[in-house]
Amino acid sequence: MCPGDLVKRKPAWGAWVKYNPWMIDEKDGEIGMVLRIAKIGRTSDVKVLWPSGMTWVDKDSLDLA
């Protein structure tokens, strides 16, 4: 994952969505563009530009689109 890549959010409820599709949140599957990656301690945070705005997100909660 590097700046300029398109990413999408993983479902907030994780594996539960597979068995309970009604648990999908409106932000699940949202597609955005990576602007910056910052390593903080043992985790990496990613600055993503979403259609709804710009936020910092944990790298583990994203998939490449």
Secondary structure as the mmCIF struct_conf table of DSSP 4:
data_model
#
loop_
_struct_conf.conf_type_id
_struct_conf.id
_struct_conf.beg_label_comp_id
_struct_conf.beg_label_asym_id
_struct_conf.beg_label_seq_id
_struct_conf.end_label_comp_id
_struct_conf.end_label_asym_id
_struct_conf.end_label_seq_id
TURN_TY1_P TURN_TY1_P1 PRO A 3 GLY A 4
STRN STRN1 LEU A 6 ARG A 9
HELX_LH_PP_P HELX_LH_PP_P1 LYS A 10 PRO A 11
TURN_TY1_P TURN_TY1_P2 ALA A 12 ALA A 15
HELX_RH_AL_P HELX_RH_AL_P1 TRP A 16 TYR A 19
HELX_RH_3T_P HELX_RH_3T_P1 PRO A 21 MET A 23
TURN_TY1_P TURN_TY1_P3 GLU A 26 GLY A 29
STRN STRN2 ILE A 31 ILE A 40
TURN_TY1_P TURN_TY1_P4 GLY A 41 ARG A 42
STRN STRN3 THR A 43 TRP A 50
TURN_TY1_P TURN_TY1_P5 PRO A 51 SER A 52
STRN STRN4 GLY A 53 ASP A 58
HELX_RH_3T_P HELX_RH_3T_P2 LYS A 59 SER A 61
STRN STRN5 LEU A 62 LEU A 64
#
